Amino acid sequence: MKPVKIAPSILAGDLGNLRGAVETAMKGGADLIHVDVLDGHFAPNISFGAGTVRALRAGSTAPFDVHLMIERPGYAVRDYLDAGADRVIFQAETIDEPSFDALFAVVRSYDRQLGLALKPETDLPGWAEAKLGQMSTVLVLTVNPGFSGQRMDVKQFPKIERIAKIIADRHLETDLEIDGGIDERNINEVARRGGDTFVAGAGVYAQQDPVRAMANLRENATKARGSA
């Protein structure tokens, strides 16, 4: 069974001290630093440009998990790869199979990783299911993208279970990443359904002790996956 990975989302941190948010994540043993990129069109918010990733990259040894919630990812992917993104995640709603193939070629030319994200109303496309072996992660959003602090949509649990089964049946190394409303109270439910990588924003940074919160998330998820 794959180990649990915790990926604090710095969008929920102190936006006036993003380096501090990264340092907090590192103190808590973050496996990934999750960077939500929003363009104000695909999702109703504007967040980080490639320059932000570049500025923060030097302060962290953890991989940067850059989630491009933007309408035209093909125009921006090289900027984020050049800035230091280790894994770039694209929204399934913004690409088709030919554009995925083109993006995959670009990401692989940098020797980096690629993932695909699904909004709550989006099922895994057939073409994407066939190409799961090319993906380092599938990210299931359990909230609508745009803002931190939303409550998890539990109607996404069957989708998580379906994708987890496909990954397991095909013996793939693809991570199943869950993003949206993750906290200490519900991470066990998501982990039991097959999630192994957990993006937590308010579930880390809105807590009194973010470092302790990360430890609790990891402990709860690990126990749940062991009992599944």
C-alpha positions as a Markdown table, in Angstrom:
| # | Residue | x | y | z |
|---|---|---|---|---|
| 1 | Met | 0.0 | 0.0 | 0.0 |
| 2 | Lys | 1.3 | 3.4 | -0.9 |
| 3 | Pro | 2.3 | 5.7 | 2.0 |
| 4 | Val | 0.1 | 8.7 | 2.8 |
| 5 | Lys | 1.3 | 12.0 | 1.4 |
| 6 | Ile | 0.3 | 15.4 | 3.0 |
| 7 | Ala | 0.3 | 18.5 | 0.7 |
| 8 | Pro | -0.4 | 21.7 | 2.5 |
| 9 | Ser | -2.0 | 24.3 | 0.2 |
| 10 | Ile | -0.3 | 27.6 | 0.7 |
| 11 | Leu | -3.3 | 29.5 | -0.7 |
| 12 | Ala | -4.8 | 29.1 | 2.8 |
| 13 | Gly | -1.6 | 30.4 | 4.5 |
| 14 | Asp | -0.7 | 34.0 | 5.3 |
| 15 | Leu | -0.6 | 35.5 | 1.9 |
| 16 | Gly | 1.6 | 38.3 | 3.3 |
| 17 | Asn | 4.2 | 35.7 | 4.3 |
| 18 | Leu | 4.2 | 32.9 | 1.8 |
| 19 | Arg | 7.7 | 31.9 | 2.6 |
| 20 | Gly | 6.6 | 31.4 | 6.2 |
| 21 | Ala | 3.7 | 29.2 | 4.9 |
| 22 | Val | 6.2 | 27.0 | 3.1 |
| 23 | Glu | 8.5 | 26.9 | 6.1 |
| 24 | Thr | 5.6 | 25.8 | 8.3 |
| 25 | Ala | 4.8 | 23.0 | 5.8 |
| 26 | Met | 8.4 | 21.9 | 5.9 |
| 27 | Lys | 8.4 | 21.8 | 9.7 |
| 28 | Gly | 5.3 | 19.6 | 9.6 |
| 29 | Gly | 7.0 | 17.1 | 7.2 |
| 30 | Ala | 5.1 | 18.0 | 4.1 |
| 31 | Asp | 5.5 | 15.6 | 1.2 |
| 32 | Leu | 4.5 | 18.2 | -1.3 |
| 33 | Ile | 3.9 | 21.9 | -1.3 |
| 34 | His | 0.6 | 22.5 | -3.1 |
| 35 | Val | 0.3 | 25.7 | -5.1 |
| 36 | Asp | -3.1 | 26.6 | -6.5 |
| 37 | Val | -2.9 | 28.7 | -9.6 |
| 38 | Leu | -6.1 | 30.5 | -10.4 |
| 39 | Asp | -6.6 | 32.9 | -13.4 |
| 40 | Gly | -9.9 | 34.5 | -12.4 |
| 41 | His | -11.6 | 32.9 | -15.5 |
| 42 | Phe | -11.7 | 29.1 | -14.9 |
| 43 | Ala | -12.2 | 29.7 | -11.2 |
| 44 | Pro | -13.4 | 32.9 | -9.5 |
| 45 | Asn | -10.2 | 34.0 | -7.9 |
| 46 | Ile | -6.7 | 35.1 | -8.9 |
| 47 | Ser | -3.7 | 33.6 | -7.0 |
| 48 | Phe | -0.1 | 32.9 | -7.9 |
| 49 | Gly | 2.0 | 33.5 | -11.0 |
| 50 | Ala | 5.1 | 31.6 | -12.1 |
| 51 | Gly | 7.2 | 34.3 | -10.4 |
| 52 | Thr | 5.7 | 33.3 | -7.0 |
| 53 | Val | 6.7 | 29.7 | -7.6 |
| 54 | Arg | 10.2 | 30.8 | -8.5 |
| 55 | Ala | 10.6 | 33.0 | -5.5 |
| 56 | Leu | 9.5 | 30.2 | -3.1 |
| 57 | Arg | 11.2 | 27.3 | -4.8 |
| 58 | Ala | 14.6 | 28.0 | -3.2 |
| 59 | Gly | 13.2 | 27.8 | 0.3 |
| 60 | Ser | 11.9 | 24.3 | 0.1 |
| 61 | Thr | 13.3 | 20.8 | -0.5 |
| 62 | Ala | 9.8 | 19.3 | -0.9 |
| 63 | Pro | 8.4 | 18.9 | -4.4 |
| 64 | Phe | 6.1 | 21.7 | -5.6 |
| 65 | Asp | 2.7 | 20.4 | -6.7 |
| 66 | Val | 1.4 | 23.1 | -9.0 |
| 67 | His | -2.3 | 22.9 | -9.8 |
| 68 | Leu | -3.1 | 25.0 | -12.9 |
| 69 | Met | -6.8 | 26.0 | -12.6 |
| 70 | Ile | -6.5 | 28.1 | -15.7 |
| 71 | Glu | -8.3 | 28.2 | -19.1 |
| 72 | Arg | -5.3 | 27.9 | -21.4 |
| 73 | Pro | -2.7 | 25.7 | -19.6 |
| 74 | Gly | -0.7 | 25.2 | -22.8 |
| 75 | Tyr | 0.4 | 28.8 | -22.8 |
| 76 | Ala | 1.6 | 28.8 | -19.2 |
| 77 | Val | 3.0 | 25.3 | -18.6 |
| 78 | Arg | 6.6 | 26.1 | -19.5 |
| 79 | Asp | 6.6 | 29.2 | -17.3 |
| 80 | Tyr | 5.8 | 27.1 | -14.3 |
| 81 | Leu | 8.2 | 24.3 | -15.2 |
| 82 | Asp | 10.9 | 26.9 | -15.6 |
| 83 | Ala | 10.0 | 28.4 | -12.2 |
| 84 | Gly | 10.5 | 25.0 | -10.5 |
| 85 | Ala | 7.2 | 23.1 | -10.5 |
| 86 | Asp | 8.0 | 19.4 | -9.9 |
| 87 | Arg | 4.5 | 18.3 | -10.7 |
| 88 | Val | 2.0 | 20.2 | -12.9 |
| 89 | Ile | -1.7 | 19.3 | -12.6 |
| 90 | Phe | -4.1 | 20.3 | -15.4 |
| 91 | Gln | -7.9 | 20.5 | -15.2 |
| 92 | Ala | -9.7 | 17.9 | -17.3 |
| 93 | Glu | -12.2 | 20.5 | -18.3 |
| 94 | Thr | -9.6 | 22.6 | -20.1 |
| 95 | Ile | -8.0 | 19.9 | -22.3 |
| 96 | Asp | -8.8 | 17.0 | -24.6 |
| 97 | Glu | -6.7 | 14.0 | -25.6 |
| 98 | Pro | -4.6 | 15.7 | -28.2 |
| 99 | Ser | -3.8 | 18.6 | -25.9 |
| 100 | Phe | -3.0 | 16.2 | -23.1 |
| 101 | Asp | -0.5 | 14.4 | -25.3 |
| 102 | Ala | 1.1 | 17.8 | -26.2 |
| 103 | Leu | 1.3 | 18.8 | -22.5 |
| 104 | Phe | 2.7 | 15.4 | -21.5 |
| 105 | Ala | 5.5 | 15.8 | -24.1 |
| 106 | Val | 6.4 | 19.2 | -22.7 |
| 107 | Val | 6.4 | 18.0 | -19.0 |
| 108 | Arg | 8.4 | 14.9 | -19.8 |
| 109 | Ser | 10.9 | 17.0 | -21.7 |
| 110 | Tyr | 11.6 | 18.7 | -18.4 |
| 111 | Asp | 11.7 | 15.3 | -16.6 |
| 112 | Arg | 8.9 | 16.4 | -14.4 |
| 113 | Gln | 5.5 | 14.9 | -13.4 |
| 114 | Leu | 2.0 | 15.4 | -14.7 |
| 115 | Gly | -1.4 | 15.1 | -13.2 |
| 116 | Leu | -5.1 | 15.6 | -14.1 |
| 117 | Ala | -7.7 | 17.2 | -11.9 |
| 118 | Leu | -11.5 | 16.7 | -11.9 |
| 119 | Lys | -14.1 | 19.3 | -10.8 |
| 120 | Pro | -16.9 | 17.8 | -8.7 |
| 121 | Glu | -19.2 | 17.5 | -11.7 |
| 122 | Thr | -16.6 | 16.0 | -13.9 |
| 123 | Asp | -16.1 | 12.2 | -14.3 |
| 124 | Leu | -12.8 | 10.7 | -15.4 |
| 125 | Pro | -12.9 | 10.9 | -19.3 |
| 126 | Gly | -12.4 | 7.7 | -21.1 |
| 127 | Trp | -9.3 | 8.9 | -22.9 |
| 128 | Ala | -7.8 | 9.9 | -19.5 |
| 129 | Glu | -8.6 | 6.5 | -18.0 |
| 130 | Ala | -6.6 | 4.9 | -20.8 |
| 131 | Lys | -3.7 | 7.2 | -20.1 |
| 132 | Leu | -3.6 | 6.9 | -16.3 |
| 133 | Gly | -0.2 | 5.2 | -16.5 |
| 134 | Gln | 1.2 | 8.4 | -17.9 |
| 135 | Met | 0.0 | 10.4 | -14.9 |
| 136 | Ser | 1.7 | 10.8 | -11.5 |
| 137 | Thr | -1.6 | 11.8 | -9.9 |
| 138 | Val | -5.3 | 12.1 | -10.4 |
| 139 | Leu | -6.7 | 14.9 | -8.3 |
| 140 | Val | -10.4 | 14.7 | -7.3 |
| 141 | Leu | -11.7 | 18.1 | -6.2 |
| 142 | Thr | -14.3 | 17.7 | -3.4 |
| 143 | Val | -15.2 | 21.4 | -3.5 |
| 144 | Asn | -15.7 | 23.8 | -6.4 |
| 145 | Pro | -12.3 | 25.5 | -7.1 |
| 146 | Gly | -11.6 | 29.0 | -6.2 |
| 147 | Phe | -11.5 | 29.5 | -2.4 |
| 148 | Ser | -10.1 | 27.8 | 0.7 |
| 149 | Gly | -12.3 | 26.8 | 3.6 |
| 150 | Gln | -15.2 | 25.2 | 1.8 |
| 151 | Arg | -17.0 | 22.2 | 3.2 |
| 152 | Met | -16.2 | 18.8 | 1.6 |
| 153 | Asp | -18.8 | 17.5 | -0.9 |
| 154 | Val | -19.2 | 13.9 | 0.3 |
| 155 | Lys | -21.1 | 13.1 | -3.0 |
| 156 | Gln | -17.6 | 12.7 | -4.5 |
| 157 | Phe | -16.9 | 9.6 | -2.5 |
| 158 | Pro | -18.1 | 7.2 | -5.1 |
| 159 | Lys | -15.9 | 8.9 | -7.7 |
| 160 | Ile | -12.9 | 8.4 | -5.4 |
| 161 | Glu | -13.7 | 4.8 | -5.0 |
| 162 | Arg | -14.1 | 4.2 | -8.7 |
| 163 | Ile | -10.8 | 5.8 | -9.6 |
| 164 | Ala | -9.0 | 4.0 | -6.7 |
| 165 | Lys | -10.3 | 0.7 | -8.0 |
| 166 | Ile | -9.0 | 1.4 | -11.5 |
| 167 | Ile | -5.6 | 2.3 | -10.2 |
| 168 | Ala | -5.4 | -0.8 | -8.0 |
| 169 | Asp | -6.7 | -3.2 | -10.6 |
| 170 | Arg | -4.1 | -2.0 | -13.1 |
| 171 | His | -1.3 | -1.9 | -10.4 |
| 172 | Leu | -0.4 | 1.7 | -11.3 |
| 173 | Glu | 1.8 | 4.0 | -9.2 |
| 174 | Thr | -0.5 | 6.9 | -9.9 |
| 175 | Asp | -1.4 | 8.8 | -6.8 |
| 176 | Leu | -5.1 | 9.5 | -5.9 |
| 177 | Glu | -5.0 | 13.1 | -4.6 |
| 178 | Ile | -8.0 | 14.6 | -2.8 |
| 179 | Asp | -8.4 | 18.4 | -2.5 |
| 180 | Gly | -11.2 | 20.2 | -0.8 |
| 181 | Gly | -12.3 | 20.6 | 2.9 |
| 182 | Ile | -9.8 | 18.0 | 4.2 |
| 183 | Asp | -9.4 | 18.2 | 7.9 |
| 184 | Glu | -8.7 | 15.9 | 10.9 |
| 185 | Arg | -12.4 | 15.0 | 11.1 |
| 186 | Asn | -13.0 | 13.7 | 7.6 |
| 187 | Ile | -9.6 | 12.6 | 6.3 |
| 188 | Asn | -10.2 | 9.0 | 7.5 |
| 189 | Glu | -13.3 | 8.7 | 5.4 |
| 190 | Val | -11.5 | 9.8 | 2.3 |
| 191 | Ala | -8.5 | 7.5 | 3.0 |
| 192 | Arg | -10.8 | 4.5 | 3.5 |
| 193 | Arg | -12.2 | 5.1 | 0.0 |
| 194 | Gly | -8.8 | 5.0 | -1.6 |
| 195 | Gly | -7.3 | 8.5 | -1.4 |
| 196 | Asp | -3.5 | 8.5 | -0.6 |
| 197 | Thr | -2.5 | 12.1 | -1.2 |
| 198 | Phe | -4.3 | 14.9 | 0.7 |
| 199 | Val | -4.3 | 18.6 | 0.0 |
| 200 | Ala | -5.2 | 20.5 | 3.1 |
| 201 | Gly | -5.5 | 24.3 | 3.2 |
| 202 | Ala | -7.6 | 25.5 | 6.2 |
| 203 | Gly | -7.2 | 22.0 | 7.7 |
| 204 | Val | -3.5 | 23.0 | 8.2 |
| 205 | Tyr | -3.2 | 26.8 | 8.2 |
| 206 | Ala | -6.4 | 27.7 | 10.0 |
| 207 | Gln | -5.5 | 25.4 | 13.0 |
| 208 | Gln | -3.9 | 26.7 | 16.2 |
| 209 | Asp | -0.9 | 24.5 | 15.6 |
| 210 | Pro | -0.4 | 23.8 | 11.9 |
| 211 | Val | 2.5 | 21.5 | 12.4 |
| 212 | Arg | 0.6 | 19.3 | 14.9 |
| 213 | Ala | -2.4 | 19.4 | 12.5 |
| 214 | Met | -0.3 | 17.9 | 9.7 |
| 215 | Ala | 0.9 | 15.1 | 12.0 |
| 216 | Asn | -2.7 | 14.4 | 13.0 |
| 217 | Leu | -3.8 | 14.3 | 9.3 |
| 218 | Arg | -1.1 | 11.8 | 8.5 |
| 219 | Glu | -1.8 | 9.7 | 11.5 |
| 220 | Asn | -5.6 | 9.6 | 10.9 |
| 221 | Ala | -5.2 | 8.8 | 7.2 |
| 222 | Thr | -2.5 | 6.1 | 7.8 |
| 223 | Lys | -4.7 | 4.3 | 10.3 |
| 224 | Ala | -7.8 | 4.5 | 8.0 |
| 225 | Arg | -5.9 | 3.1 | 5.0 |
| 226 | Gly | -4.5 | 0.3 | 7.2 |
| 227 | Ser | -8.0 | -0.7 | 8.2 |
| 228 | Ala | -9.6 | -0.4 | 4.8 |
